[in-house]
Structures are given as C-alpha cells and as structure tokens.
Amino acid sequence: MDETRGMSLDEMMFFEGKRAAFSLYEALRSAVLTQIGAQRIEARKTQISFKNDHLFAAVSFLPVRRAAERPPVFITLTFGLGYRLDSPRVDAAVEARPGRWTHHVLIGDAAQIDAELLGWIAESARDVTARVSRSR
C-alpha cells in the first residue's frame, strides 16, 4: 500500500532535509484523516496545517524543548483549546488571547500518536468550529 497516496508534493517537500521525521508525519496525518477528518491540508514553508473551515492543528519543527531534551527526530504538533491543558505531554502552552490557549506537543515516536493526543486534536477541531459559529 502506498503510504503517501493523496499526499501533496508540498507536504513531502516540507521534510526535505529532515526526511527521518517524515514517518512521524505520515502516522499523524493518517490518524488525523481517518479518526478526525480534515477538509484540507496546506503545507507552507514553516508548517503543515490541518483545516476544516479553519485551522485546528499544525505540524512544524518548532523546538519547544532545549536541544539536550529533544529526541534526534521529532515533529511538533500545535493545536488550540479554550483552556490550558494540564498534561506533562504538553511542552508549551500560551494564552494567545483571553480564553484561547495554543498548545505545543513534541512527538518523537509514532507510539505517542495515541487516543489521548487524537482526542485533543478532535477537541480542537470541534472547538474552532463552535467558536467561529458563535462569532457569526
């Protein structure tokens, strides 16, 4: 089976120079598409965004830990919630605006892409849709 089926050239090119991290992205992408859904995936220079009507998660190489604490191969998952998530898995959380927290989780192993992580991503997708609906 071709693991890159449906993947854009821009997504694949995002990993140029960091090919070892591509398998982590493939695992995350597959899980997000099959378990949460995303209408669009947009790859830019600094991140790959998962979107429905609006962005709900992104993948980057943001170094949210000190170099000595990072695994040699990693991706950083970013998602937003209406509250600060209290978990040792969250490497950084910032209140981007009142009541809107941006969370960064470093992923160094595909086993970390589990039900808990996917639950946070699904909640982010639901939250952004509900928030936008309320503002209209």
Buried (B, 14 or more C-beta within 10 A) or exposed (E): EEEEEEBEEEBBEBBEEBEEBBBBBBBBBBBBEEEBEBEEBBBEEEBBBBBBEEBBBBBBBBBBBEEEEBEEBBBBBBBBBEEEBEEEBBBBBEEEEEEBBBBBBBBBEBEBBEEEBBEBBBBBBEBBBEBEEEEE
